[in-house]
Amino acid sequence: MSFVNYFPGRGTLLERTFNEGEAMGEAKGVLRVLEVRGVPVPDDVRERITACTDLARVSEWLDRAGTVEGAEDLLTDTPEAPESL
């Protein structure tokens, strides 16, 4: 008898649980970066960040957390383009 593991990429409960755990970890990272930078995070923004289970979205927020001026700016659909020099 053999064991077949369809994780990742098959939409299994194991995969979904793993991805949600990854998203939670990255959400903590987003909040930590904002905290270290001294950017205030309103409760509603904190709730939205911690409740998000979309790993791709939370990863995008983590990438942007080091450059946004306000925590609310993370939640916009498109980041502002950097100004040209």
MARPARO-968642 format. One record per atom (N, C-alpha, C, CB): residue number from 1; atom name; x, y, z. Coordinates in Angstrom, 2 decimals. Glycine has a CB too. Layout:
BEGIN
ATOM  nutor  miza        u        v        w
ATOM    NUM    CA        X        Y        Z
...
***
This chain:
BEGIN
ATOM  nutor  miza        u        v        w
ATOM      1     N     0.85    -1.17     0.00
ATOM      1    CA     0.00     0.00     0.00
ATOM      1     C     0.90     1.23     0.00
ATOM      1    CB    -0.97     0.00     1.22
ATOM      2     N     0.59     2.20    -0.85
ATOM      2    CA     1.39     3.41    -0.92
ATOM      2     C     0.54     4.61    -0.51
ATOM      2    CB     1.95     3.61    -2.34
ATOM      3     N     1.24     5.66    -0.13
ATOM      3    CA     0.59     6.90     0.29
ATOM      3     C     0.81     7.93    -0.81
ATOM      3    CB     1.15     7.41     1.66
ATOM      4     N    -0.26     8.53    -1.29
ATOM      4    CA    -0.18     9.55    -2.32
ATOM      4     C    -0.53    10.89    -1.69
ATOM      4    CB    -1.12     9.24    -3.53
ATOM      5     N     0.35    11.84    -1.83
ATOM      5    CA     0.13    13.17    -1.29
ATOM      5     C    -0.07    14.13    -2.45
ATOM      5    CB     1.31    13.62    -0.38
ATOM      6     N    -1.25    14.73    -2.54
ATOM      6    CA    -1.54    15.64    -3.62
ATOM      6     C    -1.25    17.10    -3.25
ATOM      6    CB    -2.98    15.50    -4.02
ATOM      7     N    -0.58    17.33    -2.19
ATOM      7    CA    -0.25    18.68    -1.75
ATOM      7     C     1.08    19.06    -2.34
ATOM      7    CB    -0.22    18.78    -0.21
ATOM      8     N     1.34    20.22    -2.84
ATOM      8    CA     0.42    21.34    -3.05
ATOM      8     C    -0.22    21.32    -4.43
ATOM      8    CB     1.16    22.65    -2.85
ATOM      9     N    -1.14    22.22    -4.62
ATOM      9    CA    -1.72    22.46    -5.92
ATOM      9     C    -2.99    21.72    -6.23
ATOM      9    CB    -0.75    22.12    -6.91
ATOM     10     N    -3.56    21.05    -5.28
ATOM     10    CA    -4.77    20.29    -5.56
ATOM     10     C    -5.99    20.80    -4.80
ATOM     10    CB    -4.55    18.85    -5.22
ATOM     11     N    -5.86    21.89    -4.05
ATOM     11    CA    -6.99    22.44    -3.33
ATOM     11     C    -7.44    21.60    -2.15
ATOM     11    CB    -8.12    22.61    -4.26
ATOM     12     N    -6.54    20.80    -1.61
ATOM     12    CA    -6.89    19.95    -0.49
ATOM     12     C    -7.03    20.78     0.79
ATOM     12    CB    -5.84    18.86    -0.30
ATOM     13     N    -7.66    20.19     1.76
ATOM     13    CA    -7.79    20.83     3.06
ATOM     13     C    -6.41    21.12     3.63
ATOM     13    CB    -8.61    19.95     4.03
ATOM     14     N    -5.49    20.20     3.47
ATOM     14    CA    -4.12    20.38     3.96
ATOM     14     C    -3.49    21.60     3.30
ATOM     14    CB    -3.28    19.12     3.69
ATOM     15     N    -3.65    21.73     2.00
ATOM     15    CA    -3.07    22.86     1.29
ATOM     15     C    -3.70    24.17     1.74
ATOM     15    CB    -3.24    22.69    -0.22
ATOM     16     N    -5.03    24.21     1.83
ATOM     16    CA    -5.71    25.44     2.26
ATOM     16     C    -5.27    25.84     3.67
ATOM     16    CB    -7.23    25.26     2.22
ATOM     17     N    -5.18    24.88     4.55
ATOM     17    CA    -4.76    25.15     5.93
ATOM     17     C    -3.33    25.68     5.95
ATOM     17    CB    -4.87    23.88     6.80
ATOM     18     N    -2.45    25.06     5.17
ATOM     18    CA    -1.06    25.51     5.08
ATOM     18     C    -0.99    26.95     4.59
ATOM     18    CB    -0.26    24.58     4.15
ATOM     19     N    -1.72    27.26     3.51
ATOM     19    CA    -1.69    28.61     2.95
ATOM     19     C    -2.27    29.65     3.90
ATOM     19    CB    -2.45    28.64     1.64
ATOM     20     N    -3.31    29.28     4.63
ATOM     20    CA    -3.87    30.21     5.61
ATOM     20     C    -2.86    30.48     6.72
ATOM     20    CB    -5.17    29.64     6.20
ATOM     21     N    -2.14    29.45     7.14
ATOM     21    CA    -1.09    29.63     8.15
ATOM     21     C     0.03    30.53     7.65
ATOM     21    CB    -0.53    28.29     8.58
ATOM     22     N     0.41    30.34     6.40
ATOM     22    CA     1.43    31.21     5.79
ATOM     22     C     0.94    32.65     5.74
ATOM     22    CB     1.78    30.71     4.36
ATOM     23     N    -0.32    32.85     5.36
ATOM     23    CA    -0.88    34.20     5.29
ATOM     23     C    -0.90    34.85     6.68
ATOM     23    CB    -2.32    34.16     4.70
ATOM     24     N    -1.24    34.08     7.69
ATOM     24    CA    -1.25    34.62     9.06
ATOM     24     C     0.14    35.06     9.47
ATOM     24    CB    -1.79    33.58    10.06
ATOM     25     N     1.15    34.27     9.14
ATOM     25    CA     2.52    34.62     9.47
ATOM     25     C     2.97    35.88     8.76
ATOM     25    CB     3.46    33.48     9.13
ATOM     26     N     2.63    35.99     7.49
ATOM     26    CA     3.01    37.19     6.74
ATOM     26     C     2.24    38.41     7.23
ATOM     26    CB     2.76    36.98     5.25
ATOM     27     N     0.99    38.23     7.67
ATOM     27    CA     0.22    39.34     8.22
ATOM     27     C     0.90    39.88     9.47
ATOM     27    CB    -1.23    38.89     8.54
ATOM     28     N     1.43    38.99    10.30
ATOM     28    CA     2.18    39.43    11.48
ATOM     28     C     3.41    40.22    11.05
ATOM     28    CB     2.61    38.23    12.35
ATOM     29     N     4.04    39.78     9.96
ATOM     29    CA     5.19    40.50     9.43
ATOM     29     C     4.84    41.89     8.95
ATOM     29    CB     5.82    39.71     8.30
ATOM     30     N     3.70    42.02     8.28
ATOM     30    CA     3.23    43.32     7.80
ATOM     30     C     3.07    44.27     8.99
ATOM     30    CB     1.90    43.18     7.03
ATOM     31     N     2.39    43.80    10.02
ATOM     31    CA     2.16    44.63    11.20
ATOM     31     C     3.46    44.98    11.91
ATOM     31    CB     1.22    43.92    12.17
ATOM     32     N     4.39    44.06    11.94
ATOM     32    CA     5.68    44.31    12.59
ATOM     32     C     6.48    45.37    11.84
ATOM     32    CB     6.49    43.01    12.68
ATOM     33     N     6.50    45.27    10.50
ATOM     33    CA     7.22    46.28     9.71
ATOM     33     C     6.63    47.65     9.96
ATOM     33    CB     7.17    45.93     8.20
ATOM     34     N     5.31    47.75     9.95
ATOM     34    CA     4.66    49.04    10.20
ATOM     34     C     4.99    49.55    11.60
ATOM     34    CB     3.14    48.93    10.01
ATOM     35     N     4.99    48.65    12.57
ATOM     35    CA     5.31    49.03    13.96
ATOM     35     C     6.73    49.57    14.07
ATOM     35    CB     5.13    47.83    14.90
ATOM     36     N     7.68    48.87    13.48
ATOM     36    CA     9.09    49.28    13.55
ATOM     36     C     9.28    50.64    12.86
ATOM     36    CB    10.00    48.22    12.89
ATOM     37     N     8.54    50.87    11.80
ATOM     37    CA     8.64    52.14    11.08
ATOM     37     C     7.90    53.26    11.79
ATOM     37    CB     8.10    51.98     9.68
ATOM     38     N     7.12    52.94    12.82
ATOM     38    CA     6.37    53.95    13.55
ATOM     38     C     5.11    54.39    12.84
ATOM     38    CB     7.24    55.14    13.79
ATOM     39     N     4.59    53.56    11.96
ATOM     39    CA     3.35    53.87    11.23
ATOM     39     C     2.17    53.38    12.07
ATOM     39    CB     3.34    53.21     9.81
ATOM     40     N     1.28    54.29    12.47
ATOM     40    CA     0.12    53.88    13.26
ATOM     40     C    -0.83    53.01    12.42
ATOM     40    CB    -0.64    55.12    13.80
ATOM     41     N    -1.38    51.99    13.06
ATOM     41    CA    -2.30    51.08    12.38
ATOM     41     C    -3.64    51.12    13.11
ATOM     41    CB    -1.73    49.61    12.34
ATOM     42     N    -4.65    51.74    12.47
ATOM     42    CA    -5.98    51.78    13.09
ATOM     42     C    -6.53    50.36    13.27
ATOM     42    CB    -6.96    52.63    12.23
ATOM     43     N    -7.43    50.19    14.23
ATOM     43    CA    -7.98    48.87    14.53
ATOM     43     C    -8.65    48.21    13.33
ATOM     43    CB    -8.98    48.98    15.66
ATOM     44     N    -9.38    48.99    12.52
ATOM     44    CA   -10.05    48.39    11.37
ATOM     44     C    -9.06    47.88    10.33
ATOM     44    CB   -10.99    49.41    10.73
ATOM     45     N    -7.95    48.58    10.15
ATOM     45    CA    -6.91    48.13     9.21
ATOM     45     C    -6.22    46.89     9.77
ATOM     45    CB    -5.88    49.27     8.94
ATOM     46     N    -5.91    46.91    11.07
ATOM     46    CA    -5.28    45.75    11.72
ATOM     46     C    -6.16    44.50    11.56
ATOM     46    CB    -5.03    46.04    13.22
ATOM     47     N    -7.46    44.67    11.75
ATOM     47    CA    -8.40    43.55    11.61
ATOM     47     C    -8.41    43.02    10.19
ATOM     47    CB    -9.80    43.97    12.02
ATOM     48     N    -8.42    43.92     9.23
ATOM     48    CA    -8.45    43.48     7.82
ATOM     48     C    -7.17    42.74     7.45
ATOM     48    CB    -8.65    44.69     6.88
ATOM     49     N    -6.03    43.21     7.94
ATOM     49    CA    -4.76    42.55     7.65
ATOM     49     C    -4.72    41.17     8.28
ATOM     49    CB    -3.58    43.40     8.15
ATOM     50     N    -5.08    41.07     9.54
ATOM     50    CA    -4.99    39.78    10.23
ATOM     50     C    -6.05    38.79     9.77
ATOM     50    CB    -5.11    39.98    11.71
ATOM     51     N    -7.18    39.27     9.24
ATOM     51    CA    -8.25    38.38     8.80
ATOM     51     C    -8.04    37.86     7.37
ATOM     51    CB    -9.57    39.09     8.89
ATOM     52     N    -7.12    38.46     6.63
ATOM     52    CA    -6.93    38.08     5.23
ATOM     52     C    -6.24    36.72     5.14
ATOM     52    CB    -6.10    39.16     4.49
ATOM     53     N    -6.82    35.81     4.37
ATOM     53    CA    -6.23    34.49     4.17
ATOM     53     C    -5.69    34.31     2.75
ATOM     53    CB    -7.25    33.40     4.48
ATOM     54     N    -5.70    35.36     1.97
ATOM     54    CA    -5.18    35.33     0.60
ATOM     54     C    -3.68    35.57     0.66
ATOM     54    CB    -5.88    36.39    -0.32
ATOM     55     N    -2.90    34.50     0.51
ATOM     55    CA    -1.45    34.58     0.66
ATOM     55     C    -0.83    35.58    -0.31
ATOM     55    CB    -0.83    33.21     0.46
ATOM     56     N    -1.29    35.61    -1.54
ATOM     56    CA    -0.73    36.54    -2.53
ATOM     56     C    -0.95    37.99    -2.12
ATOM     56    CB    -1.35    36.28    -3.91
ATOM     57     N    -2.15    38.29    -1.62
ATOM     57    CA    -2.44    39.66    -1.20
ATOM     57     C    -1.60    40.07     0.01
ATOM     57    CB    -3.94    39.82    -0.88
ATOM     58     N    -1.51    39.18     1.00
ATOM     58    CA    -0.73    39.51     2.20
ATOM     58     C     0.75    39.65     1.84
ATOM     58    CB    -0.92    38.43     3.29
ATOM     59     N     1.24    38.85     0.92
ATOM     59    CA     2.64    38.97     0.48
ATOM     59     C     2.86    40.32    -0.19
ATOM     59    CB     3.00    37.82    -0.50
ATOM     60     N     1.89    40.76    -0.97
ATOM     60    CA     1.99    42.09    -1.60
ATOM     60     C     2.03    43.17    -0.53
ATOM     60    CB     0.80    42.33    -2.57
ATOM     61     N     1.16    43.04     0.48
ATOM     61    CA     1.17    44.02     1.57
ATOM     61     C     2.51    44.03     2.29
ATOM     61    CB     0.05    43.72     2.56
ATOM     62     N     3.10    42.86     2.49
ATOM     62    CA     4.40    42.79     3.16
ATOM     62     C     5.46    43.50     2.32
ATOM     62    CB     4.82    41.32     3.40
ATOM     63     N     5.42    43.30     1.01
ATOM     63    CA     6.37    43.98     0.12
ATOM     63     C     6.23    45.50     0.21
ATOM     63    CB     6.18    43.53    -1.32
ATOM     64     N     5.00    45.97     0.34
ATOM     64    CA     4.73    47.41     0.34
ATOM     64     C     4.83    48.04     1.72
ATOM     64    CB     3.37    47.67    -0.22
ATOM     65     N     4.83    47.25     2.79
ATOM     65    CA     4.81    47.78     4.15
ATOM     65     C     6.02    48.66     4.46
ATOM     65    CB     4.75    46.65     5.16
ATOM     66     N     7.11    48.42     3.80
ATOM     66    CA     8.32    49.22     4.05
ATOM     66     C     8.32    50.58     3.40
ATOM     66    CB     9.50    48.47     3.58
ATOM     67     N     7.36    50.86     2.53
ATOM     67    CA     7.39    52.12     1.80
ATOM     67     C     6.14    52.98     1.93
ATOM     67    CB     7.62    51.84     0.37
ATOM     68     N     5.04    52.42     2.42
ATOM     68    CA     3.80    53.21     2.49
ATOM     68     C     3.90    54.29     3.56
ATOM     68    CB     2.60    52.30     2.78
ATOM     69     N     3.16    55.36     3.35
ATOM     69    CA     3.14    56.45     4.32
ATOM     69     C     2.17    56.19     5.45
ATOM     69    CB     2.79    57.76     3.64
ATOM     70     N     1.07    55.51     5.14
ATOM     70    CA     0.07    55.19     6.15
ATOM     70     C    -0.41    53.76     5.97
ATOM     70    CB    -1.11    56.17     6.08
ATOM     71     N    -0.87    53.15     7.05
ATOM     71    CA    -1.32    51.76     6.99
ATOM     71     C    -2.49    51.60     6.02
ATOM     71    CB    -1.73    51.27     8.38
ATOM     72     N    -3.33    52.60     5.90
ATOM     72    CA    -4.47    52.55     4.99
ATOM     72     C    -4.02    52.41     3.54
ATOM     72    CB    -5.34    53.79     5.16
ATOM     73     N    -2.82    52.93     3.24
ATOM     73    CA    -2.30    52.87     1.87
ATOM     73     C    -2.05    51.44     1.41
ATOM     73    CB    -1.01    53.67     1.78
ATOM     74     N    -1.84    50.53     2.33
ATOM     74    CA    -1.65    49.13     1.96
ATOM     74     C    -2.89    48.55     1.31
ATOM     74    CB    -1.27    48.30     3.19
ATOM     75     N    -4.04    49.02     1.73
ATOM     75    CA    -5.30    48.42     1.32
ATOM     75     C    -5.82    48.94    -0.01
ATOM     75    CB    -6.33    48.63     2.37
ATOM     76     N    -5.11    49.89    -0.61
ATOM     76    CA    -5.52    50.36    -1.93
ATOM     76     C    -5.19    49.29    -2.96
ATOM     76    CB    -4.83    51.70    -2.28
ATOM     77     N    -5.96    49.24    -4.02
ATOM     77    CA    -5.75    48.21    -5.04
ATOM     77     C    -4.46    48.39    -5.81
ATOM     77    CB    -6.90    48.21    -6.00
ATOM     78     N    -4.09    49.61    -6.10
ATOM     78    CA    -2.86    49.83    -6.86
ATOM     78     C    -1.94    50.75    -6.09
ATOM     78    CB    -3.17    50.41    -8.25
ATOM     79     N    -0.71    50.32    -5.90
ATOM     79    CA     0.24    51.19    -5.20
ATOM     79     C     0.60    52.38    -6.07
ATOM     79    CB     1.52    50.41    -4.81
ATOM     80     N     0.93    53.48    -5.43
ATOM     80    CA     1.36    54.64    -6.18
ATOM     80     C     2.72    54.38    -6.80
ATOM     80    CB     1.40    55.88    -5.29
ATOM     81     N     2.88    54.85    -8.01
ATOM     81    CA     4.17    54.68    -8.69
ATOM     81     C     5.17    55.64    -8.05
ATOM     81    CB     4.04    54.95   -10.22
ATOM     82     N     6.42    55.20    -7.89
ATOM     82    CA     7.43    56.09    -7.32
ATOM     82     C     7.68    57.26    -8.26
ATOM     82    CB     8.75    55.33    -7.04
ATOM     83     N     7.97    58.39    -7.65
ATOM     83    CA     8.22    59.59    -8.46
ATOM     83     C     9.55    59.45    -9.18
ATOM     83    CB     8.22    60.87    -7.59
ATOM     84     N     9.60    59.99   -10.40
ATOM     84    CA    10.84    59.94   -11.18
ATOM     84     C    11.81    60.97   -10.63
ATOM     84    CB    10.56    60.21   -12.69
ATOM     85     N    13.06    60.66   -10.74
ATOM     85    CA    14.10    61.59   -10.27
ATOM     85     C    14.42    62.62   -11.30
ATOM     85    CB    15.35    60.85    -9.89
***
